[in-house]
Amino acid sequence: MNRVKRTDLVVLVLVAVVGLAFPLVFPSNYVISQGIEILFFVGVCTAWNIVGGMAGQFAFTHSIYIGCGAYAAAVCSVNGISPFLGMAIGCALSVVLGLAIAWTAARFQLPRLAFALITLAFSEIGLLCVLASDRLGGPAGFPIPFTGGESFWMLQLSYTGYYMLVLLFTLLCLGVALTLMVTRSGYTYRCVRDNERAASAIGISTLRVKLHSMMISAALTSLIGSAYALYLGFIDPQELAGPEIMIEVILFAAVGGMGTLWGPALGAAVLVLLGNVLREEFGGVLPPGSHTFVYGSAVVLVIVLAREGLLDVLRKAWRTVRGRATARTASQGAA
């Protein structure tokens, strides 16, 4: 295992340790709820990055996978069936839909822009199907009642319990992404992303790469979507099953650094935290809409000044600091 792989593994372990210690250090339900939201977007951005950043398939369909996981778990919970079964059903349905969408795009050899547009259309179709379904609550949403007593089997948990559940799926997303980064599958993903024709010329099946990446990404997105919906206790179709959430996910990944392991996670954590602070701390102090303007200005500034993402900026800063420290040590030794 080379140095980069060891470093990523160490960082993953540190993230797990900090995540587990977070509710112990900050036991407030309000702070834990903020942590759950950040973990949700970190997990979804990491899952999307597998197909969007690594494989280069700019997909907008992940809102469908979030909706599949959320509604499947919610329907099971309302009918007295364990949401674990709903998670499995939502995951399987998401994989089937993801494979169908990826196969359709590959079968007709759609260019990347056309693939993005057709996945956006599928996302809109998925939202319309939910809004038209009375059994799923339609535009009014789908409530998930809390029975009042904690039950692991029915996933009726405390704030800390839901936090741990979302943390588990987020770590799963990061672990899968790390595995893909250092294995042959990940290398084939990046080959197809960089030059699809050249990848085909050296014997890489582009169809297999597109199907494989979409399958993994859809399954992970569905799992974390179901956990987040159970925590919320209510499914708003516009927020969880609409294409708007995909704009946020892609924005977070782009700001952090697409195609890298930690870039999407970093972008999600920073921007979700920044948005919450601006909205809650300065929303009543600044003129109406000013916090949104400040948030948008900060995002534009980062995109203009850090074209490779925040992670690239941190890496360059670390190399500069380490280079100066090495040079200082060498000069002291020479003296």
N, C-alpha and C positions, 0 to 999 in steps of 0.2 A: 504494500500500500504506500503510494507516494505521499509527499508532504501535503499536497492540496487535499487529497482524500482524507487524510488524518485530521486536518484542520476543520473540514466540513463536519466530520463525525464528532469532533470535540465540541464544535459550536452547537450541533444538534443536541448533544447531551446537556450542554449548559442551558439551552432553551427549555429542555424538559425539566431540569432542576428548578430553574427560575419560575416556570409555569406552575409546577407543583407547589412551590413555596408562596406563590402570589396570594392565594386566599388566606394563608396563615399570617402573612405580613399585613395584608389589607382585608380584614374580615368584614368590612362594610358591604352590604348588599348592593349599594349604588356603585361602588368601585368594582365589585365583582361583575356587575352587569356590563360595565364598560369593557372589562377584560373579555367577557364572552363575545361582545360585538367585534372587538379587534381580532380575536382568535377565529371567528367565523370568516371574516374577510381575508385573513392570512391564509386559511385553509382553502377557500374558494379560489383566491388568486394563484396559489401554488398549484392547485389542480388544473386551472385553466392554462397555466404556463406550460404544462406538459404538452398540450396540443397546440397552443398558440405561440409560445416562445421557443420550445424545443423543436417541435415538428413543423412550425411555420404555417399552421392552418388557423387563420384568423376566424374563429368560430364565435357566434353570438348565441348559440343554443344552450348554454349552461344554465340559463334561467329555467329552461324546460326541465333540466335534471334536478335543479333545486326544488322546483314545483312537484316533480314526481316523488322525490323523497319526502317532502313536507306533507303532501296530501295523503300519501300512502300510510305514513306513520300516524297522521291525525285521524284518518278514517278508522284505523284499527283501534286506536286509543278510545275513540268515542263509542265504539261498539263492544268494548270490554275485551278486546284482543290485544295481546302484547304488542307494543310498537316495534319491538325487535323484528317481528314478522313483517310489519309494514316497511321497515328499513330494507329488509331483504327483497320485498316485492318492488319497492321503489328503485332500488339499485339495479335489479334485473331489468325492469322496464326502461330505465335510463340507458343501460348498456345496449338494449335492442334498438332503441331510437337513435342512439349515437352511431351504432354500426350502420343503420339504414341511411342516415344522413351522410355519413362519411363515404359509404359505398356509392350513393347516388352521385356525389360530387366527383369521386374518382372515376366512376364509370363513364361519365360524360366529359371527363378531362376539363373540368371547369378551372379557369385561372383563379388566382387568389382573391382578386376583387370580387369576381362572380361568386366564389365560395362564401365570402363574407356576407354578401347581399342575400344569398339564398338561405344562409343560416339565420340572418336577421328576420327574413320572412317566416321561417319555421318558428322562431321565437314569438313573433306576433300571432301566428296561428295557434300556438300553444296557449297564449294568454286569452285569446278569443274563445277557445274551447272551455277554459276554466270559467270565464265570465258567463258563458251560456249554460253552464251546468248548475241546476238548482241543488243537486245533491252535494255539490262542493261549495255551496254557499253563494255562488255567483259573485256579482260585484260587491256584495256586503261582506264577503270574507267568510272564513271557516273557524269558529271558536273551538278550542280544545279545553274542555272544563277540567279544573283541578279538583280532585276528590277530597282533598284536605288532609290526607295521610300519605306519608312518603312510602313509595313502593318501587323497588328497583325493577321488578319484572314488568310493571306497567309504566316505568320511567316517570313516576311522579316523584320528583326530587326537589331538594332545596336549591338555593342559588349556587352553593358550592358544588352540589352534585351535578347540576347542569354544566357548570364551568368545567368540571373534570371530564364530563362526557365530550364536550366540544373540544377540549384540549387533547383528548385521546385521538379524535379524528383528525385534528390539525397536525399532530405529530405523525400520524399515519400518512397524511399527504406529504409532509416534509421528508419522511423516511422513504417513501416510494420515489419522490423526485430525486433524492440523493442517490438511490440505487440506480435509477435511470441515467444519472449523470456519469456514473463510473462503470457502466456495463456496456456491452455491445449494442443493446437496443437503443440506448441513449445516443451513441455515436451515429447509428443509422438515422435516428430522428434528425440530428443536426446536419447530416449529409443531405437529406431530402430537403431540409429547410434552405440550405445554402445554394444548392444546385440540383434540382430534381432530375434533369436530364443526365447529368454526370453520375448521379447516384444510380439511375437505371442502367447506365452504361457499364458500371462495375458490378452489376448483379444484385443490387438492392431492390427489393420489391416495394415500390412506392405505395401500392395499394395496401400491402400488409402494414406498412408503417402508419398510414393514415387510419386504418381500422384499429390497430393496436393502441395507438396514442389516444384516439377518441374513446375507446372502450375504457381504458384506465381512468382517463380524466372524468368521464361521465359517472363512473361508479363512485369515485371519491367525492365528487361534487354532490351526488345524491345523498350520500351518508351524512355529510356535514350539514346539508340542507335540512334533513329530517331532524337532526339533533337540535339545530337552531330553532326550528319551528316549534318543537316541543317545549323549549325554554320560553319562547315568546307567549305560548298559550293561545295564539291567534294567528291565522294566516291571512295576510292582506295580499290578494293576488297581484295588485299593482307593484308592491314592494318586493315580493319574493318570486313571483312567476312572470314578471314583465321584463321587457328588454332594457328598462332603465337601470336595473341592477348590473347588467352586463357592461354598460358604459362605465359605471364605477369600477368594476373589476378590471377592465382593460386599462382604464386610467391609472389605477393603483399599480398595476404590473408595469406599465410603461414608465411611470415616474420612478419606480424602484429599480427597474432594469430587466427587461424581458430576456428570456433565454438563459438566465442565470438561476442558481439555486435559491439564493437569499434575496435577490432583488425584488420580486413580487411581494414577498413577505415583509420586507422593509418598507416598501411603498405603501402597503396596506396599513401597517401599524402606524406609520407617521401621519398619513393623511386622515385616517379615521380619528386618531387622537387629536389632530389639529382641528378637524371639523367640529368635534364635540366641544373642545375648549372654546373655540370662537363662538359657537352657537349658545353654549350654556353660560359662559363667563362674561361674554361681551355682547350677547344678543340683545340684552335690555339696556345696555349702556350706549352702544353705538346707534346711529340712525337706522331705521328699518332697512334690512337688506345689506347693510355695510359688512357684516360678518361673511356673507356669501361673496361679496366683492373681494374682500381680503383673502379669502380661501382660494378663489379663482386666480387672483393675481399671484399668489404664492405658487400655485401649480404651474402657471405659465412661466414664471421665473425659473422654476426648477427645470422645466422642459427645455427652455432656451439655453440656460447656462450649463446644464448637465444632460447632454443629449444621449449619453449612454446610461443614464439613471443615477440615482443617489448612491447605489452600491459602488459604481465606478468612481464617484467622487471620494467616498470613504477609502477605497483601495489606494487611490493616488495619494491621498493625504497620509495614509499609513506608510506607504513607500517613501514619501518625502521625509517623514519623521524618522523612520528607521535608517534611511540613508544618511541623514545628518548625524544621527547617533553613532553610526558606524564610522563616519569620517572623523568625528570628534574623538572617538576611542583610538582610531589609528594615529591621529596626530599626537595624542597624548603618549601613545606607546613610542612613537618616533622621537618625541622630545625626551 
